Amino acid sequence: MIKIAITGPESTGKTILASDLANHFNAPWIPEYSREYLEKRNGNYNFEDIEIIAREQEKTWNNVKNERLVFYDTEFTVLKIWSEIKYGKVSPYIIDSLANQQFDHYFICDPVGVKWVDDPLREHPERREEFFELYLRVMESNRRSFTVLSGSWDSRLKKAISRVEEMI
């Protein structure tokens, strides 16, 4: 099974990309659990909730079986950066899970050129480029295989499709 994670700062098209890639390749995609969790709580959460979200996200990943290709809308880098920015700390569970997560490739969505879409669950429209740099550092320090997706939506999607085709 080839597992591809889509990651990056808020409002950079991760969910749309996961859906579009899944449709293109006739493959499943796993949504971001934090959205479901936070919507049930009207956007209210605390430090402990981020680990709960991480554990539930991992359960959804573990339910995927016998697929040739799967796209994952988010991964533990998102939870690490979110927790660091919001609370100045990260649970050991998230740190360990990030170190041990097993994706074959990551697409990091660049915020430059992507219009911010207001959403009550999003928090930092002015810091997306700063956060993008944090994502790059995490990927590099963990020696992950990744591709940065930037430019127009069409060029991002074409680049992602081309990279996936190289892998299958």
C-alpha positions as CSV (number, residue, x, y, z in Angstrom):
1,M,0.0,0.0,0.0
2,I,1.3,3.4,-0.9
3,K,0.4,6.0,1.7
4,I,0.5,9.7,0.9
5,A,0.0,12.4,3.5
6,I,-1.1,15.9,2.6
7,T,0.1,18.5,5.1
8,G,0.7,22.2,5.6
9,P,-0.6,25.3,7.3
10,E,-4.3,26.1,7.6
11,S,-6.4,27.0,4.6
12,T,-3.9,25.9,1.9
13,G,-6.1,23.4,0.1
14,K,-5.2,20.1,1.9
15,T,-8.7,18.7,2.0
16,I,-9.5,19.6,-1.6
17,L,-6.2,18.2,-2.7
18,A,-6.8,14.9,-0.9
19,S,-10.2,14.6,-2.4
20,D,-9.1,15.5,-5.9
21,L,-6.2,13.1,-5.8
22,A,-8.4,10.3,-4.5
23,N,-10.9,11.0,-7.3
24,H,-8.2,11.1,-9.9
25,F,-6.7,7.8,-8.8
26,N,-9.9,6.1,-7.8
27,A,-8.5,5.7,-4.3
28,P,-9.7,6.3,-0.8
29,W,-8.8,9.4,1.3
30,I,-8.9,9.7,5.0
31,P,-10.2,13.0,6.3
32,E,-8.8,15.1,9.1
33,Y,-10.4,14.0,12.4
34,S,-9.8,17.3,14.2
35,R,-12.5,19.0,12.1
36,E,-15.1,16.5,13.2
37,Y,-14.0,16.7,16.8
38,L,-13.9,20.5,17.0
39,E,-17.2,20.9,15.3
40,K,-18.9,18.7,18.0
41,R,-17.3,21.0,20.6
42,N,-18.1,24.3,18.9
43,G,-14.4,24.9,18.4
44,N,-13.6,24.7,22.1
45,Y,-10.6,22.7,23.1
46,N,-7.6,22.5,25.4
47,F,-4.1,21.0,25.4
48,E,-5.4,17.5,26.3
49,D,-7.8,17.5,23.4
50,I,-5.0,17.6,20.9
51,E,-3.8,14.2,22.0
52,I,-7.3,12.9,22.0
53,I,-7.6,14.1,18.4
54,A,-4.2,12.4,17.6
55,R,-5.3,9.1,19.0
56,E,-8.6,9.1,17.1
57,Q,-6.8,10.2,13.9
58,E,-4.5,7.3,14.2
59,K,-7.4,4.9,14.7
60,T,-8.9,6.0,11.4
61,W,-5.5,5.4,9.7
62,N,-5.3,1.9,11.2
63,N,-8.7,1.0,9.8
64,V,-7.4,1.2,6.2
65,K,-6.6,-2.2,4.8
66,N,-5.9,-3.8,1.5
67,E,-5.7,-0.6,-0.6
68,R,-3.2,0.0,-3.4
69,L,-3.0,3.7,-2.7
70,V,-4.4,5.9,0.1
71,F,-4.4,9.7,0.6
72,Y,-4.4,11.1,4.2
73,D,-5.7,14.6,4.8
74,T,-3.2,15.6,7.6
75,E,-0.7,13.8,9.8
76,F,1.1,14.3,13.1
77,T,3.2,17.3,11.9
78,V,0.0,19.3,12.0
79,L,-0.7,18.3,15.5
80,K,2.8,19.0,16.7
81,I,3.0,22.5,15.3
82,W,-0.6,23.3,16.4
83,S,0.2,22.2,20.0
84,E,3.5,24.1,20.0
85,I,2.0,27.3,18.8
86,K,-1.1,27.2,20.9
87,Y,0.3,25.8,24.2
88,G,4.1,25.9,23.9
89,K,4.3,22.2,24.5
90,V,3.5,18.9,22.8
91,S,2.4,15.6,24.3
92,P,4.9,12.8,24.3
93,Y,2.4,10.7,22.4
94,I,2.3,13.1,19.5
95,I,6.1,13.4,19.5
96,D,6.5,9.6,19.4
97,S,3.8,9.2,16.9
98,L,5.3,11.8,14.6
99,A,8.7,10.0,14.8
100,N,7.1,6.7,13.9
101,Q,4.4,7.6,11.4
102,Q,4.9,5.7,8.2
103,F,3.9,7.5,5.0
104,D,5.6,6.9,1.7
105,H,5.5,10.6,0.7
106,Y,4.2,13.9,1.9
107,F,2.8,16.8,0.0
108,I,3.3,20.1,1.8
109,C,0.9,22.9,0.6
110,D,2.5,26.3,0.3
111,P,0.3,29.1,1.5
112,V,1.7,31.7,-1.0
113,G,-1.0,32.4,-3.6
114,V,-3.7,30.6,-1.7
115,K,-6.5,32.9,-0.5
116,W,-7.4,32.5,3.2
117,V,-10.9,31.0,3.6
118,D,-12.6,32.1,6.8
119,D,-13.7,29.3,9.0
120,P,-14.5,29.4,12.7
121,L,-12.1,26.5,13.4
122,R,-9.1,28.3,11.8
123,E,-6.9,30.6,13.9
124,H,-3.9,32.1,12.3
125,P,-4.4,33.7,8.8
126,E,-1.4,36.0,9.3
127,R,1.1,33.3,10.2
128,R,0.7,30.8,7.4
129,E,4.1,31.5,5.8
130,E,5.8,31.3,9.2
131,F,4.1,27.9,9.8
132,F,5.0,26.7,6.4
133,E,8.7,27.1,7.3
134,L,8.0,25.0,10.5
135,Y,6.5,22.2,8.3
136,L,9.6,22.2,6.1
137,R,11.9,22.0,9.1
138,V,10.0,19.1,10.6
139,M,10.1,17.2,7.2
140,E,13.8,17.9,6.8
141,S,14.7,17.0,10.4
142,N,12.7,13.7,10.2
143,R,14.2,13.0,6.7
144,R,10.8,12.6,5.1
145,S,10.3,12.3,1.4
146,F,8.2,15.3,0.4
147,T,7.2,17.6,-2.4
148,V,6.2,21.2,-1.9
149,L,3.1,22.2,-3.9
150,S,3.0,25.8,-4.9
151,G,1.6,28.0,-7.6
152,S,-1.8,27.9,-9.2
153,W,-4.3,25.2,-8.2
154,D,-3.9,23.5,-11.6
155,S,-0.1,23.4,-11.3
156,R,-0.3,22.0,-7.7
157,L,-2.6,19.3,-8.7
158,K,-0.6,18.4,-11.9
159,K,2.6,18.2,-9.9
160,A,1.0,16.0,-7.2
161,I,-0.5,13.7,-9.9
162,S,2.8,13.4,-11.6
163,R,4.6,12.6,-8.4
164,V,2.1,9.9,-7.4
165,E,2.3,8.4,-10.9
166,E,6.1,8.1,-10.4
167,M,5.4,6.1,-7.2
168,I,2.8,3.6,-8.5
